[in-house]
Amino acid sequence: MMNMRLIRLVFIAMIGITPLIGYAMPVDPTRPFDISSSRHDSRLALSAIMIGSGKRIAVINGRIVHIGDQVGFAKVVSIEPNQVQLISSQGMETLTLLVNPLRKVYP
């Protein structure tokens, strides 16, 4: 009798979970961008530039870089208020920040 109840309980649980097997959760639009996926992409994306107090910092493919740092196969040559210049074996490349700066910081 107890064994039969256990079998029924397991059977009901299996029927209840069956529709959930293979159900894919939708992607959360508020989830932060996955930086690791950009490492497989050969394109470089400039997302931020910070200049102030003698420091020049840029964010390329989610990574903070300074002048002289290596990004993929390119080297950061200069960081300006709206662009970053890189040099590689293929020549000079300029990444432009497409959004207006929200705040300017001056030394």
C-alpha positions as CSV (number, residue, x, y, z in Angstrom):
1,M,0.0,0.0,0.0
2,M,2.8,2.4,1.0
3,N,4.8,1.3,-2.1
4,M,1.8,2.1,-4.3
5,R,1.4,5.6,-2.9
6,L,5.1,6.3,-3.6
7,I,4.8,5.1,-7.2
8,R,1.7,7.4,-7.7
9,L,3.6,10.3,-6.2
10,V,6.6,9.8,-8.4
11,F,4.3,9.3,-11.5
12,I,2.5,12.6,-10.7
13,A,5.7,14.4,-10.2
14,M,7.1,13.2,-13.5
15,I,3.9,14.2,-15.3
16,G,4.1,17.7,-13.7
17,I,7.8,18.3,-14.7
18,T,7.5,16.9,-18.3
19,P,6.4,20.2,-19.9
20,L,9.3,22.0,-18.3
21,I,11.9,19.7,-19.9
22,G,13.3,21.4,-23.0
23,Y,11.7,24.7,-22.0
24,A,14.2,27.5,-22.7
25,M,14.0,30.6,-20.5
26,P,13.8,33.8,-22.5
27,V,16.9,36.1,-22.5
28,D,16.7,38.8,-19.8
29,P,17.0,42.2,-21.6
30,T,18.3,43.8,-18.4
31,R,21.1,41.3,-18.0
32,P,24.6,42.9,-18.4
33,F,26.5,42.3,-21.6
34,D,28.7,39.2,-21.5
35,I,32.2,40.4,-22.0
36,S,33.6,37.0,-22.6
37,S,31.7,36.6,-25.9
38,S,33.4,39.7,-27.3
39,R,36.8,38.0,-27.0
40,H,35.9,35.7,-29.9
41,D,35.0,38.6,-32.1
42,S,37.8,40.2,-34.1
43,R,36.1,43.6,-34.2
44,L,37.0,46.2,-31.6
45,A,34.3,48.2,-29.9
46,L,35.0,51.4,-28.0
47,S,32.5,52.0,-25.3
48,A,34.0,54.7,-23.0
49,I,36.8,57.2,-22.7
50,M,37.9,58.8,-19.4
51,I,40.4,61.7,-19.4
52,G,41.4,63.6,-16.3
53,S,44.2,64.3,-13.8
54,G,46.8,63.3,-16.3
55,K,45.2,59.9,-17.0
56,R,43.8,58.7,-20.2
57,I,41.7,55.5,-20.1
58,A,39.5,53.8,-22.6
59,V,37.2,50.8,-22.5
60,I,37.6,48.6,-25.6
61,N,35.6,45.3,-25.8
62,G,34.8,45.6,-22.1
63,R,38.4,45.9,-21.1
64,I,40.1,49.0,-19.5
65,V,43.1,50.0,-21.5
66,H,45.8,52.7,-21.3
67,I,48.2,54.1,-23.9
68,G,50.7,51.4,-24.8
69,D,48.4,48.5,-23.9
70,Q,47.8,45.6,-26.3
71,V,44.2,45.0,-27.5
72,G,44.0,41.9,-29.6
73,F,46.7,42.3,-32.3
74,A,46.8,46.1,-32.0
75,K,48.5,48.5,-29.6
76,V,46.9,51.6,-28.2
77,V,48.7,54.7,-29.5
78,S,46.6,57.6,-28.3
79,I,43.4,58.3,-26.4
80,E,41.5,61.5,-27.3
81,P,38.2,62.8,-26.0
82,N,36.2,61.0,-28.7
83,Q,38.5,58.5,-30.3
84,V,41.3,56.0,-29.7
85,Q,44.0,55.3,-32.2
86,L,45.5,51.8,-32.5
87,I,48.4,50.5,-34.6
88,S,48.8,46.9,-35.8
89,S,50.5,45.1,-38.7
90,Q,47.6,46.2,-40.9
91,G,48.2,49.9,-40.1
92,M,46.5,52.6,-38.1
93,E,42.9,52.2,-37.0
94,T,40.8,54.8,-35.3
95,L,37.9,53.8,-33.0
96,T,35.4,56.6,-32.5
97,L,33.1,57.0,-29.6
98,L,29.6,57.5,-31.1
99,V,27.8,58.9,-28.0
100,N,28.3,62.4,-26.6
101,P,30.2,62.4,-23.3
102,L,27.9,62.7,-20.3
103,R,30.5,64.5,-18.2
104,K,33.8,66.1,-19.0
105,V,36.6,65.9,-16.4
106,Y,39.3,68.5,-16.6
107,P,42.6,68.3,-14.7
